[in-house]
Amino acid sequence: MSPQDFTSKLEQCKAAVIKAGTAYVPARSEAQNMAKRLRENGQSYFTFITTPQIDPTNNCAEQAIRFVVIYRKVSQGTRSENGRLACERFFTVIATCARQGRSAFEFTRDSIRNFSAGLPGPSLLPAPTTG
């Protein structure tokens, strides 16, 4: 099958699944909710099939927040809005630096040094790629 034929057939199958999942829906609220999600997001549910870079599970996201959940269970969370905000920011730095292979310690150190010197902080955005 040619790539064009495959894509065409995939689109037909996708449309058939979405139609079947939204055509006759029992009156139960759970079924109605699922049909609504399928109507609104059905196309997105198939993205991982046609895009190899996208994982079909959210395991990556779950792994990224696992240390936050463990911290919250051990520490019982924060007790103020400022504490919550600080934790959110530190956890973002830790997770982002880990994904980019950067040191969260060095990023934090550079942030404090720049702040003390009145300079803009370092960016968490990945370095632009050339190509």
Backbone atoms as SQL, in Angstrom:
CREATE TABLE atoms (id INTEGER PRIMARY KEY, chain TEXT, resi INTEGER, resn TEXT, atom TEXT, x REAL, y REAL, z REAL);
INSERT INTO atoms VALUES
  (1, 'A', 1, 'MET', 'N', 0.853, -1.176, 0.000),
  (2, 'A', 1, 'MET', 'CA', 0.000, 0.000, 0.000),
  (3, 'A', 1, 'MET', 'C', 0.900, 1.242, 0.000),
  (4, 'A', 2, 'SER', 'N', 0.586, 2.167, -0.840),
  (5, 'A', 2, 'SER', 'CA', 1.386, 3.391, -0.910),
  (6, 'A', 2, 'SER', 'C', 1.117, 4.255, 0.327),
  (7, 'A', 3, 'PRO', 'N', 2.039, 5.152, 0.653),
  (8, 'A', 3, 'PRO', 'CA', 1.817, 6.032, 1.797),
  (9, 'A', 3, 'PRO', 'C', 0.525, 6.848, 1.671),
  (10, 'A', 4, 'GLN', 'N', 0.206, 7.279, 0.453),
  (11, 'A', 4, 'GLN', 'CA', -1.023, 8.055, 0.253),
  (12, 'A', 4, 'GLN', 'C', -2.249, 7.182, 0.504),
  (13, 'A', 5, 'ASP', 'N', -2.233, 5.944, 0.007),
  (14, 'A', 5, 'ASP', 'CA', -3.356, 5.031, 0.227),
  (15, 'A', 5, 'ASP', 'C', -3.505, 4.706, 1.711),
  (16, 'A', 6, 'PHE', 'N', -2.360, 4.504, 2.379),
  (17, 'A', 6, 'PHE', 'CA', -2.399, 4.217, 3.811),
  (18, 'A', 6, 'PHE', 'C', -3.027, 5.370, 4.577),
  (19, 'A', 7, 'THR', 'N', -2.592, 6.597, 4.279),
  (20, 'A', 7, 'THR', 'CA', -3.131, 7.779, 4.946),
  (21, 'A', 7, 'THR', 'C', -4.621, 7.909, 4.685),
  (22, 'A', 8, 'SER', 'N', -5.040, 7.682, 3.456),
  (23, 'A', 8, 'SER', 'CA', -6.456, 7.754, 3.113),
  (24, 'A', 8, 'SER', 'C', -7.270, 6.709, 3.875),
  (25, 'A', 9, 'LYS', 'N', -6.769, 5.484, 3.917),
  (26, 'A', 9, 'LYS', 'CA', -7.462, 4.406, 4.623),
  (27, 'A', 9, 'LYS', 'C', -7.515, 4.685, 6.124),
  (28, 'A', 10, 'LEU', 'N', -6.438, 5.213, 6.661),
  (29, 'A', 10, 'LEU', 'CA', -6.394, 5.570, 8.071),
  (30, 'A', 10, 'LEU', 'C', -7.441, 6.627, 8.403),
  (31, 'A', 11, 'GLU', 'N', -7.556, 7.629, 7.546),
  (32, 'A', 11, 'GLU', 'CA', -8.561, 8.679, 7.753),
  (33, 'A', 11, 'GLU', 'C', -9.976, 8.097, 7.718),
  (34, 'A', 12, 'GLN', 'N', -10.222, 7.158, 6.794),
  (35, 'A', 12, 'GLN', 'CA', -11.536, 6.509, 6.713),
  (36, 'A', 12, 'GLN', 'C', -11.838, 5.727, 7.995),
  (37, 'A', 13, 'CYS', 'N', -10.861, 4.984, 8.464),
  (38, 'A', 13, 'CYS', 'CA', -11.051, 4.200, 9.683),
  (39, 'A', 13, 'CYS', 'C', -11.264, 5.113, 10.895),
  (40, 'A', 14, 'LYS', 'N', -10.506, 6.191, 10.945),
  (41, 'A', 14, 'LYS', 'CA', -10.639, 7.149, 12.037),
  (42, 'A', 14, 'LYS', 'C', -12.050, 7.728, 12.061),
  (43, 'A', 15, 'ALA', 'N', -12.539, 8.133, 10.899),
  (44, 'A', 15, 'ALA', 'CA', -13.894, 8.690, 10.799),
  (45, 'A', 15, 'ALA', 'C', -14.937, 7.658, 11.206),
  (46, 'A', 16, 'ALA', 'N', -14.732, 6.389, 10.821),
  (47, 'A', 16, 'ALA', 'CA', -15.682, 5.336, 11.174),
  (48, 'A', 16, 'ALA', 'C', -15.722, 5.112, 12.684),
  (49, 'A', 17, 'VAL', 'N', -14.565, 5.131, 13.321),
  (50, 'A', 17, 'VAL', 'CA', -14.526, 4.938, 14.779),
  (51, 'A', 17, 'VAL', 'C', -15.221, 6.096, 15.488),
  (52, 'A', 18, 'ILE', 'N', -14.935, 7.310, 15.066),
  (53, 'A', 18, 'ILE', 'CA', -15.560, 8.482, 15.693),
  (54, 'A', 18, 'ILE', 'C', -17.069, 8.457, 15.471),
  (55, 'A', 19, 'LYS', 'N', -17.500, 8.109, 14.268),
  (56, 'A', 19, 'LYS', 'CA', -18.933, 8.035, 13.981),
  (57, 'A', 19, 'LYS', 'C', -19.599, 6.965, 14.847),
  (58, 'A', 20, 'ALA', 'N', -18.986, 5.778, 14.926),
  (59, 'A', 20, 'ALA', 'CA', -19.559, 4.697, 15.723),
  (60, 'A', 20, 'ALA', 'C', -19.613, 5.061, 17.206),
  (61, 'A', 21, 'GLY', 'N', -18.627, 5.795, 17.666),
  (62, 'A', 21, 'GLY', 'CA', -18.579, 6.169, 19.078),
  (63, 'A', 21, 'GLY', 'C', -19.491, 7.308, 19.450),
  (64, 'A', 22, 'THR', 'N', -20.082, 7.958, 18.449),
  (65, 'A', 22, 'THR', 'CA', -20.961, 9.093, 18.743),
  (66, 'A', 22, 'THR', 'C', -22.363, 8.937, 18.167),
  (67, 'A', 23, 'ALA', 'N', -22.601, 7.883, 17.376),
  (68, 'A', 23, 'ALA', 'CA', -23.900, 7.713, 16.715),
  (69, 'A', 23, 'ALA', 'C', -24.986, 7.315, 17.707),
  (70, 'A', 24, 'TYR', 'N', -24.902, 6.126, 18.241),
  (71, 'A', 24, 'TYR', 'CA', -25.879, 5.697, 19.236),
  (72, 'A', 24, 'TYR', 'C', -25.164, 5.625, 20.573),
  (73, 'A', 25, 'VAL', 'N', -25.593, 6.452, 21.491),
  (74, 'A', 25, 'VAL', 'CA', -24.954, 6.498, 22.798),
  (75, 'A', 25, 'VAL', 'C', -26.026, 6.292, 23.859),
  (76, 'A', 26, 'PRO', 'N', -25.850, 5.289, 24.718),
  (77, 'A', 26, 'PRO', 'CA', -26.818, 5.083, 25.793),
  (78, 'A', 26, 'PRO', 'C', -26.982, 6.342, 26.642),
  (79, 'A', 27, 'ALA', 'N', -28.096, 6.451, 27.321),
  (80, 'A', 27, 'ALA', 'CA', -28.418, 7.653, 28.087),
  (81, 'A', 27, 'ALA', 'C', -27.578, 7.804, 29.354),
  (82, 'A', 28, 'ARG', 'N', -26.824, 6.796, 29.732),
  (83, 'A', 28, 'ARG', 'CA', -26.008, 6.880, 30.944),
  (84, 'A', 28, 'ARG', 'C', -25.014, 8.032, 30.826),
  (85, 'A', 29, 'SER', 'N', -24.807, 8.733, 31.917),
  (86, 'A', 29, 'SER', 'CA', -23.941, 9.919, 31.878),
  (87, 'A', 29, 'SER', 'C', -22.508, 9.572, 31.471),
  (88, 'A', 30, 'GLU', 'N', -22.004, 8.404, 31.898),
  (89, 'A', 30, 'GLU', 'CA', -20.643, 8.033, 31.536),
  (90, 'A', 30, 'GLU', 'C', -20.502, 7.890, 30.026),
  (91, 'A', 31, 'ALA', 'N', -21.481, 7.241, 29.394),
  (92, 'A', 31, 'ALA', 'CA', -21.448, 7.052, 27.938),
  (93, 'A', 31, 'ALA', 'C', -21.591, 8.393, 27.220),
  (94, 'A', 32, 'GLN', 'N', -22.452, 9.253, 27.717),
  (95, 'A', 32, 'GLN', 'CA', -22.639, 10.572, 27.121),
  (96, 'A', 32, 'GLN', 'C', -21.350, 11.402, 27.232),
  (97, 'A', 33, 'ASN', 'N', -20.692, 11.309, 28.383),
  (98, 'A', 33, 'ASN', 'CA', -19.431, 12.042, 28.571),
  (99, 'A', 33, 'ASN', 'C', -18.358, 11.545, 27.605),
  (100, 'A', 34, 'MET', 'N', -18.281, 10.217, 27.437),
  (101, 'A', 34, 'MET', 'CA', -17.288, 9.653, 26.518),
  (102, 'A', 34, 'MET', 'C', -17.581, 10.067, 25.080),
  (103, 'A', 35, 'ALA', 'N', -18.854, 10.043, 24.694),
  (104, 'A', 35, 'ALA', 'CA', -19.217, 10.453, 23.334),
  (105, 'A', 35, 'ALA', 'C', -18.891, 11.928, 23.108),
  (106, 'A', 36, 'LYS', 'N', -19.130, 12.751, 24.119),
  (107, 'A', 36, 'LYS', 'CA', -18.812, 14.177, 23.999),
  (108, 'A', 36, 'LYS', 'C', -17.306, 14.371, 23.810),
  (109, 'A', 37, 'ARG', 'N', -16.492, 13.652, 24.601),
  (110, 'A', 37, 'ARG', 'CA', -15.042, 13.743, 24.453),
  (111, 'A', 37, 'ARG', 'C', -14.601, 13.293, 23.067),
  (112, 'A', 38, 'LEU', 'N', -15.234, 12.231, 22.571),
  (113, 'A', 38, 'LEU', 'CA', -14.881, 11.713, 21.248),
  (114, 'A', 38, 'LEU', 'C', -15.246, 12.718, 20.157),
  (115, 'A', 39, 'ARG', 'N', -16.427, 13.366, 20.292),
  (116, 'A', 39, 'ARG', 'CA', -16.822, 14.390, 19.314),
  (117, 'A', 39, 'ARG', 'C', -15.849, 15.571, 19.328),
  (118, 'A', 40, 'GLU', 'N', -15.476, 16.008, 20.526),
  (119, 'A', 40, 'GLU', 'CA', -14.637, 17.204, 20.651),
  (120, 'A', 40, 'GLU', 'C', -13.158, 16.937, 20.380),
  (121, 'A', 41, 'ASN', 'N', -12.673, 15.750, 20.745),
  (122, 'A', 41, 'ASN', 'CA', -11.230, 15.477, 20.668),
  (123, 'A', 41, 'ASN', 'C', -10.878, 14.241, 19.859),
  (124, 'A', 42, 'GLY', 'N', -11.840, 13.685, 19.143),
  (125, 'A', 42, 'GLY', 'CA', -11.626, 12.430, 18.430),
  (126, 'A', 42, 'GLY', 'C', -10.429, 12.437, 17.506),
  (127, 'A', 43, 'GLN', 'N', -10.244, 13.510, 16.769),
  (128, 'A', 43, 'GLN', 'CA', -9.108, 13.586, 15.850),
  (129, 'A', 43, 'GLN', 'C', -7.781, 13.500, 16.615),
  (130, 'A', 44, 'SER', 'N', -7.722, 14.150, 17.753),
  (131, 'A', 44, 'SER', 'CA', -6.485, 14.163, 18.546),
  (132, 'A', 44, 'SER', 'C', -6.154, 12.786, 19.103),
  (133, 'A', 45, 'TYR', 'N', -7.171, 11.995, 19.379),
  (134, 'A', 45, 'TYR', 'CA', -6.931, 10.671, 19.957),
  (135, 'A', 45, 'TYR', 'C', -6.139, 9.773, 19.018),
  (136, 'A', 46, 'PHE', 'N', -6.124, 10.070, 17.749),
  (137, 'A', 46, 'PHE', 'CA', -5.426, 9.228, 16.780),
  (138, 'A', 46, 'PHE', 'C', -4.054, 9.786, 16.380),
  (139, 'A', 47, 'THR', 'N', -3.677, 10.924, 16.922),
  (140, 'A', 47, 'THR', 'CA', -2.438, 11.579, 16.527),
  (141, 'A', 47, 'THR', 'C', -1.225, 10.681, 16.736),
  (142, 'A', 48, 'PHE', 'N', -1.195, 9.924, 17.835),
  (143, 'A', 48, 'PHE', 'CA', -0.017, 9.095, 18.113),
  (144, 'A', 48, 'PHE', 'C', 0.187, 8.014, 17.058),
  (145, 'A', 49, 'ILE', 'N', -0.861, 7.637, 16.329),
  (146, 'A', 49, 'ILE', 'CA', -0.735, 6.602, 15.301),
  (147, 'A', 49, 'ILE', 'C', 0.034, 7.140, 14.096),
  (148, 'A', 50, 'THR', 'N', -0.210, 8.381, 13.753),
  (149, 'A', 50, 'THR', 'CA', 0.409, 8.960, 12.565),
  (150, 'A', 50, 'THR', 'C', 1.662, 9.777, 12.860),
  (151, 'A', 51, 'THR', 'N', 1.968, 9.974, 14.142),
  (152, 'A', 51, 'THR', 'CA', 3.134, 10.770, 14.517),
  (153, 'A', 51, 'THR', 'C', 4.030, 9.936, 15.419),
  (154, 'A', 52, 'PRO', 'N', 5.091, 9.356, 14.864),
  (155, 'A', 52, 'PRO', 'CA', 5.940, 8.446, 15.649),
  (156, 'A', 52, 'PRO', 'C', 6.572, 9.094, 16.884),
  (157, 'A', 53, 'GLN', 'N', 6.759, 10.415, 16.880),
  (158, 'A', 53, 'GLN', 'CA', 7.402, 11.080, 18.014),
  (159, 'A', 53, 'GLN', 'C', 6.484, 11.182, 19.233),
  (160, 'A', 54, 'ILE', 'N', 5.202, 10.908, 19.058),
  (161, 'A', 54, 'ILE', 'CA', 4.251, 11.035, 20.159),
  (162, 'A', 54, 'ILE', 'C', 3.982, 9.668, 20.766),
  (163, 'A', 55, 'ASP', 'N', 4.190, 9.574, 22.079),
  (164, 'A', 55, 'ASP', 'CA', 3.968, 8.335, 22.810),
  (165, 'A', 55, 'ASP', 'C', 2.461, 8.130, 22.990),
  (166, 'A', 56, 'PRO', 'N', 1.955, 6.912, 22.778),
  (167, 'A', 56, 'PRO', 'CA', 0.511, 6.686, 22.909),
  (168, 'A', 56, 'PRO', 'C', 0.014, 6.710, 24.348),
  (169, 'A', 57, 'THR', 'N', 0.905, 6.777, 25.311),
  (170, 'A', 57, 'THR', 'CA', 0.498, 6.855, 26.714),
  (171, 'A', 57, 'THR', 'C', 0.955, 8.185, 27.281),
  (172, 'A', 58, 'ASN', 'N', 0.513, 8.491, 28.461),
  (173, 'A', 58, 'ASN', 'CA', 0.991, 9.703, 29.124),
  (174, 'A', 58, 'ASN', 'C', 2.042, 9.340, 30.166),
  (175, 'A', 59, 'ASN', 'N', 2.710, 8.196, 29.978),
  (176, 'A', 59, 'ASN', 'CA', 3.696, 7.725, 30.932),
  (177, 'A', 59, 'ASN', 'C', 4.813, 8.743, 31.151),
  (178, 'A', 60, 'CYS', 'N', 5.214, 9.426, 30.103),
  (179, 'A', 60, 'CYS', 'CA', 6.270, 10.441, 30.217),
  (180, 'A', 60, 'CYS', 'C', 5.832, 11.553, 31.173),
  (181, 'A', 61, 'ALA', 'N', 4.602, 12.002, 31.025),
  (182, 'A', 61, 'ALA', 'CA', 4.082, 13.054, 31.905),
  (183, 'A', 61, 'ALA', 'C', 3.966, 12.551, 33.338),
  (184, 'A', 62, 'GLU', 'N', 3.520, 11.309, 33.498),
  (185, 'A', 62, 'GLU', 'CA', 3.401, 10.746, 34.840),
  (186, 'A', 62, 'GLU', 'C', 4.767, 10.644, 35.504),
  (187, 'A', 63, 'GLN', 'N', 5.771, 10.229, 34.748),
  (188, 'A', 63, 'GLN', 'CA', 7.112, 10.132, 35.304),
  (189, 'A', 63, 'GLN', 'C', 7.653, 11.511, 35.673),
  (190, 'A', 64, 'ALA', 'N', 7.302, 12.521, 34.885),
  (191, 'A', 64, 'ALA', 'CA', 7.805, 13.877, 35.133),
  (192, 'A', 64, 'ALA', 'C', 7.277, 14.442, 36.447),
  (193, 'A', 65, 'ILE', 'N', 6.056, 14.069, 36.843),
  (194, 'A', 65, 'ILE', 'CA', 5.502, 14.635, 38.073),
  (195, 'A', 65, 'ILE', 'C', 5.589, 13.684, 39.265),
  (196, 'A', 66, 'ARG', 'N', 6.126, 12.487, 39.050),
  (197, 'A', 66, 'ARG', 'CA', 6.180, 11.508, 40.133),
  (198, 'A', 66, 'ARG', 'C', 6.912, 12.045, 41.361),
  (199, 'A', 67, 'PHE', 'N', 8.063, 12.701, 41.173),
  (200, 'A', 67, 'PHE', 'CA', 8.816, 13.194, 42.327),
  (201, 'A', 67, 'PHE', 'C', 8.038, 14.276, 43.077),
  (202, 'A', 68, 'VAL', 'N', 7.185, 15.028, 42.361),
  (203, 'A', 68, 'VAL', 'CA', 6.368, 16.055, 43.009),
  (204, 'A', 68, 'VAL', 'C', 5.332, 15.388, 43.907),
  (205, 'A', 69, 'VAL', 'N', 4.710, 14.333, 43.412),
  (206, 'A', 69, 'VAL', 'CA', 3.698, 13.617, 44.194),
  (207, 'A', 69, 'VAL', 'C', 4.337, 13.001, 45.435),
  (208, 'A', 70, 'ILE', 'N', 5.503, 12.392, 45.266),
  (209, 'A', 70, 'ILE', 'CA', 6.192, 11.793, 46.413),
  (210, 'A', 70, 'ILE', 'C', 6.560, 12.873, 47.424),
  (211, 'A', 71, 'TYR', 'N', 7.071, 14.007, 46.954),
  (212, 'A', 71, 'TYR', 'CA', 7.414, 15.109, 47.855),
  (213, 'A', 71, 'TYR', 'C', 6.189, 15.559, 48.650),
  (214, 'A', 72, 'ARG', 'N', 5.072, 15.718, 47.947),
  (215, 'A', 72, 'ARG', 'CA', 3.856, 16.199, 48.604),
  (216, 'A', 72, 'ARG', 'C', 3.380, 15.212, 49.666),
  (217, 'A', 73, 'LYS', 'N', 3.491, 13.907, 49.391),
  (218, 'A', 73, 'LYS', 'CA', 3.068, 12.905, 50.374),
  (219, 'A', 73, 'LYS', 'C', 3.980, 12.916, 51.600),
  (220, 'A', 74, 'VAL', 'N', 5.275, 13.061, 51.360),
  (221, 'A', 74, 'VAL', 'CA', 6.226, 13.036, 52.469),
  (222, 'A', 74, 'VAL', 'C', 6.152, 14.322, 53.287),
  (223, 'A', 75, 'SER', 'N', 6.045, 15.458, 52.617),
  (224, 'A', 75, 'SER', 'CA', 6.109, 16.751, 53.308),
  (225, 'A', 75, 'SER', 'C', 4.752, 17.278, 53.744),
  (226, 'A', 76, 'GLN', 'N', 3.667, 16.643, 53.271),
  (227, 'A', 76, 'GLN', 'CA', 2.304, 17.105, 53.544),
  (228, 'A', 76, 'GLN', 'C', 1.988, 18.406, 52.811),
  (229, 'A', 77, 'GLY', 'N', 2.767, 18.732, 51.781),
  (230, 'A', 77, 'GLY', 'CA', 2.488, 19.909, 50.963),
  (231, 'A', 77, 'GLY', 'C', 2.975, 21.189, 51.596),
  (232, 'A', 78, 'THR', 'N', 2.457, 22.306, 51.110),
  (233, 'A', 78, 'THR', 'CA', 2.830, 23.615, 51.648),
  (234, 'A', 78, 'THR', 'C', 1.649, 24.186, 52.415),
  (235, 'A', 79, 'ARG', 'N', 1.928, 25.208, 53.184),
  (236, 'A', 79, 'ARG', 'CA', 0.874, 25.786, 54.015),
  (237, 'A', 79, 'ARG', 'C', 0.541, 27.229, 53.655),
  (238, 'A', 80, 'SER', 'N', 1.099, 27.707, 52.555),
  (239, 'A', 80, 'SER', 'CA', 0.815, 29.084, 52.158),
  (240, 'A', 80, 'SER', 'C', 0.855, 29.202, 50.642),
  (241, 'A', 81, 'GLU', 'N', 0.305, 30.285, 50.156),
  (242, 'A', 81, 'GLU', 'CA', 0.326, 30.562, 48.720),
  (243, 'A', 81, 'GLU', 'C', 1.764, 30.758, 48.238),
  (244, 'A', 82, 'ASN', 'N', 2.583, 31.452, 49.036),
  (245, 'A', 82, 'ASN', 'CA', 3.985, 31.665, 48.658),
  (246, 'A', 82, 'ASN', 'C', 4.749, 30.346, 48.616),
  (247, 'A', 83, 'GLY', 'N', 4.471, 29.448, 49.564),
  (248, 'A', 83, 'GLY', 'CA', 5.119, 28.144, 49.564),
  (249, 'A', 83, 'GLY', 'C', 4.735, 27.330, 48.348),
  (250, 'A', 84, 'ARG', 'N', 3.445, 27.366, 47.990),
  (251, 'A', 84, 'ARG', 'CA', 2.973, 26.643, 46.807),
  (252, 'A', 84, 'ARG', 'C', 3.647, 27.179, 45.560),
  (253, 'A', 85, 'LEU', 'N', 3.719, 28.492, 45.432),
  (254, 'A', 85, 'LEU', 'CA', 4.331, 29.122, 44.270),
  (255, 'A', 85, 'LEU', 'C', 5.820, 28.772, 44.173),
  (256, 'A', 86, 'ALA', 'N', 6.522, 28.811, 45.302),
  (257, 'A', 86, 'ALA', 'CA', 7.952, 28.474, 45.305),
  (258, 'A', 86, 'ALA', 'C', 8.158, 27.023, 44.889),
  (259, 'A', 87, 'CYS', 'N', 7.344, 26.117, 45.427),
  (260, 'A', 87, 'CYS', 'CA', 7.467, 24.695, 45.060),
  (261, 'A', 87, 'CYS', 'C', 7.186, 24.496, 43.578),
  (262, 'A', 88, 'GLU', 'N', 6.151, 25.135, 43.064),
  (263, 'A', 88, 'GLU', 'CA', 5.831, 25.012, 41.639),
  (264, 'A', 88, 'GLU', 'C', 7.028, 25.435, 40.784),
  (265, 'A', 89, 'ARG', 'N', 7.638, 26.532, 41.157),
  (266, 'A', 89, 'ARG', 'CA', 8.766, 27.049, 40.374),
  (267, 'A', 89, 'ARG', 'C', 9.986, 26.139, 40.474),
  (268, 'A', 90, 'PHE', 'N', 10.301, 25.673, 41.677),
  (269, 'A', 90, 'PHE', 'CA', 11.447, 24.777, 41.824),
  (270, 'A', 90, 'PHE', 'C', 11.220, 23.462, 41.098),
  (271, 'A', 91, 'PHE', 'N', 10.009, 22.920, 41.199),
  (272, 'A', 91, 'PHE', 'CA', 9.724, 21.655, 40.530),
  (273, 'A', 91, 'PHE', 'C', 9.775, 21.821, 39.009),
  (274, 'A', 92, 'THR', 'N', 9.348, 22.968, 38.515),
  (275, 'A', 92, 'THR', 'CA', 9.448, 23.239, 37.078),
  (276, 'A', 92, 'THR', 'C', 10.904, 23.282, 36.638),
  (277, 'A', 93, 'VAL', 'N', 11.744, 23.956, 37.424),
  (278, 'A', 93, 'VAL', 'CA', 13.170, 24.030, 37.115),
  (279, 'A', 93, 'VAL', 'C', 13.785, 22.639, 37.123),
  (280, 'A', 94, 'ILE', 'N', 13.485, 21.855, 38.150),
  (281, 'A', 94, 'ILE', 'CA', 14.076, 20.515, 38.267),
  (282, 'A', 94, 'ILE', 'C', 13.670, 19.642, 37.088),
  (283, 'A', 95, 'ALA', 'N', 12.369, 19.605, 36.776),
  (284, 'A', 95, 'ALA', 'CA', 11.881, 18.750, 35.685),
  (285, 'A', 95, 'ALA', 'C', 12.404, 19.211, 34.332),
  (286, 'A', 96, 'THR', 'N', 12.394, 20.510, 34.089),
  (287, 'A', 96, 'THR', 'CA', 12.843, 21.033, 32.805),
  (288, 'A', 96, 'THR', 'C', 14.338, 20.793, 32.610),
  (289, 'A', 97, 'CYS', 'N', 15.116, 21.069, 33.631),
  (290, 'A', 97, 'CYS', 'CA', 16.565, 20.850, 33.525),
  (291, 'A', 97, 'CYS', 'C', 16.869, 19.365, 33.318),
  (292, 'A', 98, 'ALA', 'N', 16.147, 18.494, 33.999),
  (293, 'A', 98, 'ALA', 'CA', 16.372, 17.053, 33.830),
  (294, 'A', 98, 'ALA', 'C', 16.087, 16.633, 32.391),
  (295, 'A', 99, 'ARG', 'N', 15.010, 17.129, 31.815),
  (296, 'A', 99, 'ARG', 'CA', 14.666, 16.770, 30.429),
  (297, 'A', 99, 'ARG', 'C', 15.687, 17.293, 29.432),
  (298, 'A', 100, 'GLN', 'N', 16.318, 18.421, 29.767),
  (299, 'A', 100, 'GLN', 'CA', 17.293, 19.023, 28.864),
  (300, 'A', 100, 'GLN', 'C', 18.721, 18.589, 29.162),
  (301, 'A', 101, 'GLY', 'N', 18.902, 17.753, 30.177),
  (302, 'A', 101, 'GLY', 'CA', 20.249, 17.316, 30.539),
  (303, 'A', 101, 'GLY', 'C', 21.079, 18.428, 31.163),
  (304, 'A', 102, 'ARG', 'N', 20.394, 19.377, 31.793),
  (305, 'A', 102, 'ARG', 'CA', 21.082, 20.494, 32.439),
  (306, 'A', 102, 'ARG', 'C', 21.065, 20.291, 33.946),
  (307, 'A', 103, 'SER', 'N', 21.925, 20.997, 34.642),
  (308, 'A', 103, 'SER', 'CA', 21.977, 20.930, 36.092),
  (309, 'A', 103, 'SER', 'C', 21.001, 21.939, 36.691),
  (310, 'A', 104, 'ALA', 'N', 20.060, 21.448, 37.490),
  (311, 'A', 104, 'ALA', 'CA', 19.112, 22.342, 38.164),
  (312, 'A', 104, 'ALA', 'C', 19.849, 23.205, 39.182),
  (313, 'A', 105, 'PHE', 'N', 20.884, 22.638, 39.802),
  (314, 'A', 105, 'PHE', 'CA', 21.676, 23.401, 40.768),
  (315, 'A', 105, 'PHE', 'C', 22.348, 24.591, 40.084),
  (316, 'A', 106, 'GLU', 'N', 22.996, 24.329, 38.933),
  (317, 'A', 106, 'GLU', 'CA', 23.678, 25.415, 38.218),
  (318, 'A', 106, 'GLU', 'C', 22.679, 26.466, 37.735),
  (319, 'A', 107, 'PHE', 'N', 21.507, 26.032, 37.259),
  (320, 'A', 107, 'PHE', 'CA', 20.495, 26.985, 36.822),
  (321, 'A', 107, 'PHE', 'C', 20.067, 27.870, 37.988),
  (322, 'A', 108, 'THR', 'N', 19.814, 27.253, 39.144),
  (323, 'A', 108, 'THR', 'CA', 19.379, 28.007, 40.330),
  (324, 'A', 108, 'THR', 'C', 20.483, 28.951, 40.782),
  (325, 'A', 109, 'ARG', 'N', 21.724, 28.460, 40.809),
  (326, 'A', 109, 'ARG', 'CA', 22.865, 29.299, 41.195),
  (327, 'A', 109, 'ARG', 'C', 22.977, 30.507, 40.260),
  (328, 'A', 110, 'ASP', 'N', 22.892, 30.252, 38.941),
  (329, 'A', 110, 'ASP', 'CA', 22.988, 31.342, 37.964),
  (330, 'A', 110, 'ASP', 'C', 21.824, 32.319, 38.115),
  (331, 'A', 111, 'SER', 'N', 20.656, 31.821, 38.430),
  (332, 'A', 111, 'SER', 'CA', 19.485, 32.689, 38.632),
  (333, 'A', 111, 'SER', 'C', 19.713, 33.631, 39.807),
  (334, 'A', 112, 'ILE', 'N', 20.229, 33.087, 40.910),
  (335, 'A', 112, 'ILE', 'CA', 20.476, 33.914, 42.103),
  (336, 'A', 112, 'ILE', 'C', 21.573, 34.935, 41.827),
  (337, 'A', 113, 'ARG', 'N', 22.647, 34.499, 41.170),
  (338, 'A', 113, 'ARG', 'CA', 23.734, 35.429, 40.836),
  (339, 'A', 113, 'ARG', 'C', 23.230, 36.553, 39.934),
  (340, 'A', 114, 'ASN', 'N', 22.475, 36.211, 38.910),
  (341, 'A', 114, 'ASN', 'CA', 21.971, 37.241, 37.995),
  (342, 'A', 114, 'ASN', 'C', 21.028, 38.200, 38.713),
  (343, 'A', 115, 'PHE', 'N', 20.159, 37.663, 39.557),
  (344, 'A', 115, 'PHE', 'CA', 19.234, 38.514, 40.314),
  (345, 'A', 115, 'PHE', 'C', 20.010, 39.487, 41.191),
  (346, 'A', 116, 'SER', 'N', 21.024, 38.970, 41.881),
  (347, 'A', 116, 'SER', 'CA', 21.833, 39.819, 42.765),
  (348, 'A', 116, 'SER', 'C', 22.574, 40.907, 41.999),
  (349, 'A', 117, 'ALA', 'N', 22.943, 40.622, 40.763),
  (350, 'A', 117, 'ALA', 'CA', 23.672, 41.592, 39.943),
  (351, 'A', 117, 'ALA', 'C', 22.723, 42.478, 39.127),
  (352, 'A', 118, 'GLY', 'N', 21.422, 42.269, 39.267),
  (353, 'A', 118, 'GLY', 'CA', 20.464, 43.072, 38.509),
  (354, 'A', 118, 'GLY', 'C', 20.374, 42.685, 37.047),
  (355, 'A', 119, 'LEU', 'N', 20.775, 41.469, 36.729),
  (356, 'A', 119, 'LEU', 'CA', 20.744, 40.984, 35.349),
  (357, 'A', 119, 'LEU', 'C', 19.523, 40.091, 35.134),
  (358, 'A', 120, 'PRO', 'N', 19.112, 39.920, 33.879),
  (359, 'A', 120, 'PRO', 'CA', 18.003, 38.998, 33.622),
  (360, 'A', 120, 'PRO', 'C', 18.417, 37.557, 33.941),
  (361, 'A', 121, 'GLY', 'N', 17.472, 36.783, 34.382),
  (362, 'A', 121, 'GLY', 'CA', 17.755, 35.393, 34.736),
  (363, 'A', 121, 'GLY', 'C', 17.992, 34.535, 33.509),
  (364, 'A', 122, 'PRO', 'N', 18.602, 33.372, 33.701),
  (365, 'A', 122, 'PRO', 'CA', 18.812, 32.450, 32.585),
  (366, 'A', 122, 'PRO', 'C', 17.472, 31.892, 32.109),
  (367, 'A', 123, 'SER', 'N', 17.444, 31.425, 30.903),
  (368, 'A', 123, 'SER', 'CA', 16.211, 30.909, 30.322),
  (369, 'A', 123, 'SER', 'C', 16.106, 29.404, 30.528),
  (370, 'A', 124, 'LEU', 'N', 14.878, 28.932, 30.750),
  (371, 'A', 124, 'LEU', 'CA', 14.615, 27.495, 30.798),
  (372, 'A', 124, 'LEU', 'C', 14.302, 26.938, 29.419),
  (373, 'A', 125, 'LEU', 'N', 14.156, 27.812, 28.449),
  (374, 'A', 125, 'LEU', 'CA', 13.878, 27.337, 27.101),
  (375, 'A', 125, 'LEU', 'C', 15.100, 26.615, 26.555),
  (376, 'A', 126, 'PRO', 'N', 14.896, 25.548, 25.803),
  (377, 'A', 126, 'PRO', 'CA', 16.056, 24.852, 25.248),
  (378, 'A', 126, 'PRO', 'C', 16.789, 25.726, 24.252),
  (379, 'A', 127, 'ALA', 'N', 18.081, 25.485, 24.128),
  (380, 'A', 127, 'ALA', 'CA', 18.887, 26.235, 23.164),
  (381, 'A', 127, 'ALA', 'C', 18.357, 25.949, 21.754),
  (382, 'A', 128, 'PRO', 'N', 18.262, 26.979, 20.910),
  (383, 'A', 128, 'PRO', 'CA', 17.752, 26.752, 19.546),
  (384, 'A', 128, 'PRO', 'C', 18.679, 25.832, 18.769),
  (385, 'A', 129, 'THR', 'N', 18.075, 24.994, 17.973),
  (386, 'A', 129, 'THR', 'CA', 18.867, 24.079, 17.136),
  (387, 'A', 129, 'THR', 'C', 19.022, 24.677, 15.755),
  (388, 'A', 130, 'THR', 'N', 20.138, 24.403, 15.149),
  (389, 'A', 130, 'THR', 'CA', 20.379, 24.892, 13.791),
  (390, 'A', 130, 'THR', 'C', 20.173, 23.726, 12.832),
  (391, 'A', 131, 'GLY', 'N', 19.675, 24.039, 11.681),
  (392, 'A', 131, 'GLY', 'CA', 19.538, 22.965, 10.725),
  (393, 'A', 131, 'GLY', 'C', 18.459, 23.130, 9.797);
